[in-house]
Amino acid sequence: MVDTIKESLICCALLKFWTALSQVWNDSRTGRAIHRFEAWCERGWHGSALVGFFTREGTLSASWAPSLSCRLLTWLINLPASALHWLYRKLQPYFDGSFFAALAFDMGESTAIAVSWLVALLLSIPYERWNNAYSLMGFFLCLLLLVAGGMRRRTFRLNAAAVGPYAVLLAASVCLAVVFSAYRGLSYRFFLFHLTCMILVIVTVSAVRHAGDLVRLAAGAGLGVFTSSAYGVVQRIQGVEVNASYVDLTLNKGMPGRVYSFFDNPNAFAEMLIFFLPLVLALVFCSKRWYSVLAALGVFCMGVGVVLMTYSRASWIGLAVSLLLFVFLWKPKLLPGLILLGIACIPLLPDTILNRVMTITNLKDTSTSSRFPLYEAALALIRQSPVTGAGLGTDAVKEYISVHNLYHARAPFVHSHNIYLQIWVEQGILGLLAFLGTMLWGYKSAAAAIKGKVSRQAKFITLAGASAIAGAMVCGMADYLWNYPRVMCMFWYLFAVTAAGIKVCKMEKDLI
């Protein structure tokens, strides 16, 4: 008891000393000069052309919703729901008196909940039991639910405006990549993967009606992060066999096997984590109950630890960029402290992780040097077919490169190990420009949407989505994020949550 009182007195004395010291600093000429310099830098930064470019809404984006193209597209994709709504009005007494019809309508109006649980399930299926048809069937059923909800409520419709113009252009580019594919038969299967993502995006964005739905979507991703990360921890405890094809054993002596959880590849697992860990961090800040905050914080910390266990260098950099941009969009003043904290934590990392970090720029590392023949082959393909590419899908690209003898290395060509090069060689220059526009639209629109009076849930989930997109784009410089269709779906789920957040922020501002 006496020791406790002494500690309390010491803490009070230190607090008073710190308060007095802070007051002296604030009143001093040096302190006032530094505060004025900080304010000047902040005004200059926020008023700069660079920040303005990344935070203001573009001309095409602003004119998309009221445009004739958007209205026509919206009308076309909502024809089934409009026809069913007409049928409902004609037979309203029969539908209103039916228990099953009322159940279907209520379920349809809760499509966001179904999507969140579906994502959590898709992230928890082991690779050996996985089938890409699960994603297509699951999101198609969610589409049917949404149409059922729109049968009774006319305002419940697919929202093409909220998806943005560049995503629509990218979807058109995917279709054209099949039409102009050099090996059309090889591209059809990959079109189904892209079609799944198209349905995912339009359904997820359209199903969200308020900030509560956003929280549910983020929670679904968080639940998937928890189950896959927990299994990753189990793998580390049990031990993972070292795979020589994943790491240069000469430069990474003593490194344990890389954790991959429910996924076939540790890079794929790490990419999924960097997509969703910022959303889990957003739940920490926007949860209203203390146990929800603790649960989200626990999942976030476990997820970060498991990302380190994957030994995926590109994902480490991508996650670091995501967290920096998260803080930048939230409270830029905390950014220097976060950077210093990160630097201070580097010596605390295990030796195997530090050694892995040091190999990032080491060209003797086979996992780094092996990428250059892939880049050369992709660039050679682009020089031969810059406008249309080889056709949709990695199979068409591999066939084109094999027929034209563009790849000259011992390891088989799988993909370009760079998302930008791979999209270009598959979809041509239109696909690359549409993809870049879609990602830039997501980040810029999110940065603009969170300004002003919006709910805490909408703000944090939207800025988390934008920061995760930026981190994924950095990671994509060293890997092809869509090599696994399941990871590709999760990438577009991240975009859909971000677009839905932008939509909710605008709705909340309109109500003020």
C-alpha positions in Angstrom: 0.0 0.0 0.0 2.8 2.4 0.9 4.6 1.6 -2.3 1.5 2.3 -4.3 1.1 5.8 -2.6 4.8 6.6 -3.3 4.4 5.7 -7.0 1.2 7.8 -7.2 3.0 10.8 -5.7 6.0 10.4 -8.0 3.7 10.2 -11.0 1.9 13.4 -9.9 5.2 15.2 -9.4 6.4 14.1 -12.9 3.1 15.2 -14.4 3.4 18.6 -12.8 7.0 18.9 -13.9 6.1 18.0 -17.5 3.1 20.5 -17.5 5.4 23.3 -16.3 8.1 22.4 -18.8 5.5 22.3 -21.7 4.2 25.7 -20.6 7.7 27.2 -20.6 8.4 25.7 -24.0 5.1 27.1 -25.4 5.8 30.6 -24.0 9.4 30.7 -25.3 10.4 32.4 -28.5 11.9 29.1 -29.9 8.7 27.2 -29.1 6.5 29.9 -30.7 8.8 30.0 -33.8 8.6 26.3 -34.3 4.8 26.2 -33.9 4.5 29.0 -36.5 6.9 27.0 -38.8 4.8 23.8 -38.3 1.6 25.8 -39.1 3.2 27.3 -42.2 4.3 23.8 -43.4 0.9 22.4 -42.8 -0.8 25.2 -44.8 1.7 24.9 -47.6 1.3 21.1 -47.7 -2.5 21.1 -47.7 -2.5 23.9 -50.3 0.0 22.3 -52.6 -0.8 21.1 -56.1 0.2 17.5 -55.2 -2.2 17.2 -52.3 -4.9 18.9 -54.4 -4.4 16.4 -57.2 -4.8 13.4 -54.8 -7.8 14.9 -52.8 -10.0 16.7 -55.3 -12.7 15.0 -57.4 -11.8 14.7 -61.0 -13.9 16.1 -63.9 -14.9 12.7 -65.3 -15.8 11.4 -61.8 -17.9 14.5 -61.0 -19.8 14.3 -64.3 -20.3 10.5 -64.3 -23.5 10.2 -62.1 -25.6 12.6 -64.1 -24.3 11.5 -67.5 -26.4 9.8 -70.1 -24.1 6.8 -70.2 -24.4 6.2 -66.4 -28.2 6.6 -66.5 -28.5 4.2 -69.4 -26.2 1.6 -67.8 -28.2 1.9 -64.6 -31.5 1.4 -66.4 -30.1 -1.7 -68.2 -28.7 -3.5 -65.2 -31.9 -2.8 -63.2 -34.3 -4.1 -65.8 -34.9 -7.4 -64.0 -35.6 -5.7 -60.7 -37.9 -3.1 -62.4 -39.9 -5.9 -64.1 -40.2 -7.7 -60.7 -41.3 -4.5 -59.0 -44.0 -4.0 -61.7 -45.2 -7.6 -61.0 -45.2 -6.9 -57.3 -47.4 -3.8 -57.7 -49.8 -5.8 -59.8 -50.0 -8.7 -57.3 -49.2 -6.8 -54.1 -52.0 -8.3 -51.9 -50.8 -11.8 -52.7 -47.1 -11.0 -52.0 -47.8 -9.1 -48.8 -49.8 -12.0 -47.5 -47.1 -14.5 -48.2 -44.7 -15.5 -45.5 -42.0 -16.7 -47.9 -42.3 -13.6 -50.1 -41.9 -11.4 -47.0 -38.9 -13.5 -46.0 -37.3 -13.2 -49.4 -37.8 -9.4 -49.4 -36.3 -9.0 -46.0 -33.3 -11.1 -46.8 -32.8 -9.1 -50.0 -32.8 -5.9 -48.1 -30.1 -7.3 -45.9 -27.8 -8.3 -48.7 -24.8 -6.5 -47.1 -25.0 -8.9 -44.2 -25.0 -11.9 -46.6 -22.0 -10.5 -48.4 -20.0 -10.0 -45.2 -20.6 -13.6 -44.1 -19.8 -14.9 -47.5 -16.4 -13.1 -47.5 -15.6 -14.5 -44.1 -16.4 -18.0 -45.3 -14.4 -17.6 -48.5 -11.4 -16.6 -46.5 -11.7 -19.7 -44.3 -11.8 -22.5 -46.8 -8.5 -24.5 -47.1 -6.8 -24.4 -50.5 -7.2 -28.2 -51.1 -10.9 -27.8 -50.7 -11.2 -24.6 -52.6 -13.1 -24.2 -55.9 -13.3 -21.0 -57.8 -16.9 -21.7 -58.6 -17.7 -21.0 -54.9 -17.0 -17.3 -55.4 -19.1 -17.1 -58.6 -22.0 -19.0 -57.1 -21.9 -17.1 -53.8 -21.9 -13.6 -55.2 -24.5 -14.5 -57.9 -26.8 -15.6 -55.1 -26.1 -12.3 -53.4 -27.1 -10.6 -56.6 -30.4 -12.6 -56.6 -31.0 -11.5 -53.1 -30.5 -7.9 -54.0 -32.9 -8.2 -56.9 -35.4 -9.8 -54.6 -35.1 -6.8 -52.2 -35.6 -4.5 -55.1 -38.8 -6.2 -56.0 -40.6 -4.6 -53.1 -38.6 -1.5 -52.6 -38.1 0.6 -55.7 -35.1 2.5 -54.2 -33.2 -0.7 -53.7 -31.3 -0.9 -57.0 -27.9 -1.7 -58.5 -25.9 1.5 -58.3 -23.6 2.1 -61.3 -22.9 5.7 -60.3 -21.3 4.7 -57.0 -18.9 2.3 -58.8 -17.2 5.1 -60.7 -16.6 5.6 -64.4 -13.2 4.0 -64.6 -14.3 0.7 -63.1 -17.0 0.5 -65.8 -14.3 1.2 -68.4 -12.2 -1.6 -66.9 -15.1 -4.0 -67.1 -15.5 -3.1 -70.8 -11.7 -3.6 -71.3 -12.0 -7.1 -69.8 -14.7 -8.0 -72.3 -12.7 -6.6 -75.2 -9.6 -8.5 -74.1 -11.6 -11.7 -74.6 -12.9 -10.6 -78.0 -9.4 -9.6 -79.3 -7.6 -12.4 -77.5 -4.9 -14.2 -79.6 -6.1 -17.4 -77.9 -9.8 -16.9 -77.2 -10.4 -20.4 -75.9 -7.8 -19.9 -73.2 -9.4 -16.6 -72.1 -13.0 -17.7 -71.5 -12.2 -19.4 -68.1 -10.5 -16.2 -66.9 -13.4 -14.1 -68.0 -15.5 -16.0 -65.4 -13.1 -14.9 -62.7 -13.4 -11.3 -63.8 -17.2 -11.7 -64.1 -17.3 -12.8 -60.5 -15.4 -9.7 -59.4 -17.8 -7.5 -61.4 -20.8 -9.0 -59.7 -19.0 -8.7 -56.3 -18.3 -5.0 -56.8 -21.8 -3.9 -58.0 -23.6 -6.0 -55.4 -21.5 -4.9 -52.5 -21.6 -1.2 -53.3 -25.3 -1.3 -54.1 -26.2 -3.3 -50.9 -24.7 -0.7 -48.5 -27.3 1.8 -47.3 -25.7 3.3 -44.2 -22.6 3.3 -42.1 -23.8 0.2 -40.2 -23.6 -1.8 -43.4 -20.0 -0.6 -43.9 -19.1 -1.9 -40.4 -20.6 -5.3 -41.3 -18.5 -5.5 -44.5 -15.3 -4.6 -42.6 -16.2 -7.1 -39.8 -16.7 -9.9 -42.4 -13.2 -9.2 -43.7 -11.9 -9.0 -40.1 -13.5 -12.4 -39.3 -11.7 -13.9 -42.3 -8.4 -12.3 -41.2 -8.9 -13.9 -37.7 -9.6 -17.4 -38.9 -6.8 -17.4 -41.5 -4.3 -15.7 -39.2 -5.1 -18.1 -36.3 -4.4 -21.1 -38.6 -1.2 -19.3 -39.7 -0.1 -19.2 -36.0 -1.0 -22.9 -35.7 1.2 -23.6 -38.8 4.1 -21.8 -37.2 3.8 -23.7 -34.0 3.6 -27.1 -35.9 6.4 -26.0 -38.2 6.3 -25.4 -42.0 8.7 -27.2 -44.3 11.1 -24.8 -46.1 10.3 -24.6 -49.8 13.4 -23.8 -51.9 11.2 -22.3 -54.6 9.9 -19.6 -52.3 13.3 -18.4 -50.9 17.0 -18.3 -51.7 18.4 -20.6 -49.0 21.9 -19.4 -49.5 21.2 -15.8 -48.5 18.4 -16.7 -46.0 20.1 -19.3 -43.8 18.1 -20.3 -40.8 14.9 -18.8 -42.1 11.9 -21.1 -41.2 9.3 -22.2 -43.6 6.9 -19.4 -44.8 3.4 -19.6 -43.4 0.6 -19.8 -46.0 -2.5 -20.6 -43.9 -5.5 -21.6 -46.1 -3.8 -20.4 -49.3 -1.4 -22.2 -51.5 1.3 -19.5 -51.5 2.7 -17.4 -48.7 2.7 -14.3 -51.0 -1.0 -14.8 -51.7 -1.8 -15.1 -48.0 0.2 -12.0 -47.2 -1.5 -10.0 -50.0 -4.9 -10.9 -48.6 -3.8 -9.7 -45.2 -2.5 -6.3 -46.4 -5.9 -5.8 -48.2 -7.9 -6.2 -45.0 -5.6 -5.3 -42.0 -6.3 -1.5 -42.5 -10.0 -2.3 -42.3 -9.5 -4.2 -39.1 -7.6 -1.2 -37.7 -10.5 1.0 -38.7 -12.8 -1.2 -36.6 -10.5 -0.4 -33.6 -11.3 3.3 -34.0 -15.0 3.1 -34.9 -16.2 0.3 -32.6 -18.6 1.6 -29.9 -18.1 -1.1 -27.3 -14.9 -1.8 -25.4 -14.9 -5.6 -26.1 -15.3 -4.9 -29.9 -12.3 -2.6 -29.7 -10.2 -5.2 -27.9 -11.3 -7.9 -30.4 -10.4 -5.8 -33.4 -7.1 -4.8 -31.8 -6.2 -8.4 -31.1 -7.0 -9.5 -34.6 -5.0 -6.6 -36.0 -1.9 -7.4 -33.9 -2.2 -11.1 -34.7 -2.5 -10.3 -38.4 0.6 -8.1 -38.4 2.5 -10.9 -36.7 1.4 -13.4 -39.2 2.4 -11.1 -42.1 5.9 -11.2 -40.7 5.7 -15.0 -40.6 4.9 -15.1 -44.4 8.4 -13.5 -45.1 6.7 -11.7 -48.0 8.9 -8.6 -48.6 6.6 -6.8 -51.0 3.7 -7.3 -48.7 5.8 -5.8 -45.8 6.4 -2.7 -47.8 2.8 -2.5 -48.9 1.5 -2.8 -45.3 3.9 -0.1 -44.2 2.7 2.2 -46.9 -0.9 1.4 -46.0 -0.4 2.3 -42.3 1.5 5.5 -43.1 -1.3 6.6 -45.5 -3.9 5.6 -42.9 -2.3 8.0 -40.4 -1.7 10.6 -43.1 -5.5 10.7 -44.0 -6.5 10.6 -40.3 -4.0 12.8 -38.4 -1.0 13.9 -40.4 0.7 15.3 -37.2 1.2 11.8 -36.0 3.1 10.7 -39.1 6.7 11.7 -37.8 6.1 9.9 -34.5 4.9 6.8 -36.3 7.9 6.8 -38.6 10.3 7.2 -35.6 8.4 4.4 -33.8 8.8 2.1 -36.8 12.5 2.8 -37.0 12.9 2.2 -33.3 11.2 -1.2 -33.6 13.6 -2.4 -36.3 16.3 -3.7 -33.9 13.7 -5.7 -32.0 12.8 -7.8 -35.1 14.1 -11.4 -35.3 17.3 -11.9 -37.2 15.6 -14.0 -39.9 13.3 -11.1 -40.7 16.1 -8.5 -40.7 18.1 -10.7 -43.0 15.1 -11.1 -45.3 14.7 -7.3 -45.4 18.3 -6.8 -46.3 17.8 -9.0 -49.4 15.2 -6.7 -50.9 17.9 -4.9 -53.0 20.3 -7.8 -53.3 20.4 -8.8 -57.0 22.1 -12.1 -56.0 18.9 -13.2 -54.4 17.4 -15.7 -56.8 13.8 -14.6 -56.0 14.8 -11.1 -57.0 17.0 -11.8 -60.0 14.5 -14.3 -61.5 12.0 -11.5 -62.0 14.1 -9.7 -64.6 13.7 -12.3 -67.4 9.9 -12.2 -66.7 9.9 -8.4 -67.0 11.9 -8.6 -70.3 9.4 -11.1 -71.7 6.5 -9.0 -70.8 8.1 -5.9 -72.3 8.9 -7.8 -75.5 5.2 -8.8 -75.7 4.1 -5.2 -75.2 6.4 -4.0 -78.0 4.8 -6.6 -80.3 1.2 -6.0 -79.2 0.9 -2.8 -77.2 -2.8 -2.0 -78.0 -4.6 -5.3 -77.5 -2.1 -7.5 -75.6 -2.1 -11.3 -75.8 -5.6 -11.8 -74.4 -7.3 -12.1 -71.0 -5.7 -14.5 -68.5 -2.2 -15.8 -67.7 -2.7 -18.9 -70.0 -3.1 -16.7 -73.1 0.0 -14.7 -72.1 2.1 -17.9 -71.5 1.0 -19.3 -74.9 1.8 -16.1 -76.7 5.3 -15.8 -75.1 6.0 -19.5 -75.8 4.9 -19.3 -79.5 7.0 -16.1 -80.1 10.0 -17.3 -78.0 10.0 -14.2 -75.8 11.2 -15.8 -72.5 14.7 -17.1 -72.0 15.1 -18.5 -68.5 15.1 -21.9 -66.8 12.1 -21.4 -64.5 8.8 -21.7 -66.3 6.9 -18.5 -67.1 3.8 -18.2 -64.9 3.1 -14.4 -64.9 4.9 -11.1 -65.1 5.3 -10.7 -61.3 4.1 -7.1 -61.7 0.4 -6.3 -61.8 0.8 -3.3 -64.1 2.8 -5.3 -66.7 0.5 -8.3 -66.5 -2.7 -6.2 -67.0 -1.0 -4.5 -70.0 0.0 -7.8 -71.6 -3.5 -9.3 -71.0 -5.8 -6.3 -71.8 -3.6 -3.9 -73.7 -3.1 -0.2 -73.1 -6.8 0.5 -72.5 -6.9 -2.1 -69.7 -3.9 -0.6 -68.0 -5.2 3.0 -68.2 -8.6 1.9 -66.9 -7.0 0.0 -64.0 -4.8 3.0 -63.1 -7.8 5.3 -63.3 -9.9 3.0 -61.2 -7.4 2.8 -58.4 -6.7 6.6 -58.5 -10.4 7.3 -58.5 -10.8 5.1 -55.4 -8.0 6.9 -53.5 -8.9 10.5 -54.6 -12.6 10.1 -54.1 -12.1 8.5 -50.6 -9.7 11.4 -49.6 -12.3 13.9 -50.7 -15.3 12.1 -49.2 -13.9 11.9 -45.7 -13.6 15.7 -45.4 -16.4 17.4 -43.7 -19.1 16.1 -41.3 -19.4 12.3 -41.8 -19.9 9.6 -39.2 -16.9 8.1 -37.5 -17.6 4.6 -39.0 -17.9 5.9 -42.6 -14.7 8.0 -42.2 -12.4 5.4 -40.8 -13.6 2.5 -43.0 -13.3 4.7 -46.1 -9.8 6.0 -45.3 -8.7 2.5 -44.4 -9.9 1.2 -47.8 -8.1 4.0 -49.6 -4.9 3.4 -47.7 -5.1 -0.4 -48.3 -5.6 0.2 -52.0 -2.4 2.3 -52.1 -0.5 -0.3 -50.2 -1.7 -3.0 -52.6 -0.6 -0.9 -55.5 2.9 -0.7 -54.1 3.0 -4.5 -53.4 1.8 -5.0 -57.0 5.0 -3.6 -58.3 6.8 -6.8 -57.3 4.0 -9.3 -57.7 0.9 -10.1 -59.7 -1.9 -9.8 -57.1 -4.5 -11.5 -59.3 -2.6 -14.8 -59.9 -5.0 -16.6 -57.5 -8.7 -15.9 -58.3 -9.7 -16.0 -54.7 -7.1 -13.3 -53.9 -8.4 -11.4 -56.9 -11.9 -11.4 -55.5 -10.6 -10.1 -52.2 -8.8 -7.3 -54.0 -12.0 -6.2 -55.6 -13.9 -6.6 -52.3 -11.5 -4.1 -50.8 -12.3 -1.7 -53.7 -16.0 -2.3 -53.3 -15.9 -1.5 -49.5 -14.0 1.7 -50.3 -16.5 2.7 -53.0 -19.4 1.9 -50.7 -17.7 4.1 -48.0 -17.4 7.0 -50.5 -21.1 6.5 -51.3 -22.1 6.6 -47.6 -20.0 9.7 -46.9 -21.7 11.6 -49.8 -25.1 10.4 -48.6 -24.4 11.7 -45.0 -23.2 15.0 -46.3 -26.3 15.4 -48.4 -28.5 14.9 -45.3 -26.9 17.8 -43.5 
